[in-house]
Amino acid sequence: MDETMQKVKADFDRIALLSSESVHNEHYLNFLARHIPSDCADALEIGCGTGAFTRLLAARAKRVLALDLSPNMIHLAETRSRSFPNIDFQCADATAYELPAERFDCIASIATLHHLRMEEMLSKMKAALKKG
């Protein structure tokens, strides 16, 4: 993990310690949730944070893979998402994570992509989406 990603990880580990259960952008998350495909089997969230949008994905998809760089964020997400057995939370650097080819019906990333090398990450996400 490069120095920039180490700093991002450390920052979000600290932010997780301040995180409350309230979701300040609930309207925005609900707007995005309305765009989840109705026949979504597999979904991916990159930068899941405490899992607020992940849970909305899990209510519509059969399986959700949720990635975050911060162990503290993943811990909070797992704690808050115990009633969703269809979520697989992984503490991982999305830029290094091997995404399976053509696996996901839906890929979401909220407030994360600007921390990553955009062109590289968008190419990885496109390759991980199912055709169509």
PLY file of the C-alpha trace (Angstrom):
ply
format ascii 1.0
element vertex 132
property float x
property float y
property float z
element edge 131
property int vertex1
property int vertex2
end_header
0.00 0.00 0.00
1.50 3.33 -1.00
1.98 6.28 1.36
-1.13 8.13 0.12
-3.38 5.13 0.76
-1.79 4.64 4.20
-2.78 8.22 5.04
-6.33 7.71 3.74
-6.63 4.51 5.79
-5.39 6.27 8.95
-7.77 9.19 8.37
-10.80 6.93 7.98
-9.84 4.80 10.96
-9.99 8.03 13.02
-13.28 9.12 11.38
-14.82 5.74 12.24
-14.21 6.43 15.92
-16.39 9.55 15.60
-19.12 7.90 13.55
-22.67 7.86 14.83
-25.55 5.70 13.62
-27.28 8.67 11.97
-26.99 9.03 8.21
-26.69 12.68 7.19
-27.28 12.03 3.50
-30.20 9.58 3.81
-32.14 11.29 1.01
-29.20 10.84 -1.37
-28.72 7.20 -0.40
-32.42 6.47 -0.94
-32.22 8.18 -4.35
-29.30 5.93 -5.33
-31.04 2.83 -3.96
-33.92 3.40 -6.39
-31.40 2.81 -9.21
-30.33 -0.65 -8.03
-31.44 -3.17 -10.67
-34.58 -5.03 -9.60
-33.03 -8.36 -10.57
-29.71 -7.73 -8.81
-28.03 -10.94 -7.73
-24.53 -9.65 -6.95
-23.63 -6.12 -5.89
-20.33 -4.50 -4.96
-19.74 -1.40 -2.89
-16.30 0.16 -2.95
-15.64 2.28 0.11
-18.57 1.03 2.17
-17.69 2.99 5.31
-20.05 2.07 8.13
-22.38 0.20 5.77
-25.37 2.54 5.44
-25.67 2.14 1.66
-24.47 -1.47 1.86
-27.58 -2.32 3.86
-29.77 -0.69 1.20
-27.98 -2.79 -1.42
-28.45 -5.92 0.69
-32.19 -5.32 0.89
-32.36 -5.48 -2.93
-29.54 -7.87 -3.91
-28.98 -11.53 -3.15
-25.31 -11.00 -2.27
-23.23 -7.90 -1.53
-19.47 -7.60 -1.37
-18.54 -4.46 0.56
-14.94 -3.22 0.60
-13.33 -0.56 2.75
-9.71 0.28 3.49
-10.38 1.08 7.15
-10.56 -1.79 9.67
-12.49 0.48 12.04
-15.10 1.26 9.38
-15.47 -2.45 8.56
-15.92 -3.27 12.25
-18.70 -0.67 12.57
-20.32 -1.86 9.33
-20.33 -5.48 10.49
-21.73 -4.50 13.89
-24.52 -2.41 12.34
-25.34 -5.00 9.67
-25.72 -8.17 11.73
-29.25 -8.72 10.42
-27.96 -8.92 6.81
-26.31 -12.33 6.30
-26.00 -11.63 2.56
-23.24 -9.02 3.08
-19.57 -9.98 2.89
-17.52 -7.15 4.39
-13.84 -7.15 3.46
-11.14 -4.84 4.74
-9.26 -4.23 1.51
-7.55 -1.71 -0.72
-9.89 -1.63 -3.72
-7.03 -0.72 -6.04
-5.22 -3.97 -5.17
-8.30 -6.19 -4.69
-8.78 -8.77 -7.45
-12.34 -8.17 -8.61
-13.80 -11.16 -10.44
-14.53 -10.51 -14.12
-18.15 -9.96 -15.16
-19.51 -10.85 -11.71
-21.59 -7.90 -10.48
-24.98 -6.60 -11.58
-24.41 -3.38 -9.70
-21.31 -1.53 -8.46
-21.58 1.50 -6.19
-19.02 3.82 -4.72
-20.04 6.83 -2.68
-17.46 9.47 -1.70
-14.54 7.13 -2.43
-13.42 7.37 -6.05
-11.75 10.76 -5.59
-9.26 9.01 -3.25
-8.27 6.53 -5.98
-6.61 6.62 -9.40
-9.83 7.25 -11.28
-9.05 5.80 -14.72
-7.57 2.61 -13.28
-10.44 2.09 -10.83
-13.16 2.75 -13.40
-11.54 0.20 -15.74
-11.49 -2.39 -12.94
-15.13 -1.66 -12.10
-16.20 -1.93 -15.74
-14.43 -5.30 -16.10
-16.19 -6.56 -12.95
-19.67 -5.69 -14.25
-21.72 -8.32 -16.01
-22.37 -7.61 -19.68
-25.50 -5.59 -20.30
0 1
1 2
2 3
3 4
4 5
5 6
6 7
7 8
8 9
9 10
10 11
11 12
12 13
13 14
14 15
15 16
16 17
17 18
18 19
19 20
20 21
21 22
22 23
23 24
24 25
25 26
26 27
27 28
28 29
29 30
30 31
31 32
32 33
33 34
34 35
35 36
36 37
37 38
38 39
39 40
40 41
41 42
42 43
43 44
44 45
45 46
46 47
47 48
48 49
49 50
50 51
51 52
52 53
53 54
54 55
55 56
56 57
57 58
58 59
59 60
60 61
61 62
62 63
63 64
64 65
65 66
66 67
67 68
68 69
69 70
70 71
71 72
72 73
73 74
74 75
75 76
76 77
77 78
78 79
79 80
80 81
81 82
82 83
83 84
84 85
85 86
86 87
87 88
88 89
89 90
90 91
91 92
92 93
93 94
94 95
95 96
96 97
97 98
98 99
99 100
100 101
101 102
102 103
103 104
104 105
105 106
106 107
107 108
108 109
109 110
110 111
111 112
112 113
113 114
114 115
115 116
116 117
117 118
118 119
119 120
120 121
121 122
122 123
123 124
124 125
125 126
126 127
127 128
128 129
129 130
130 131
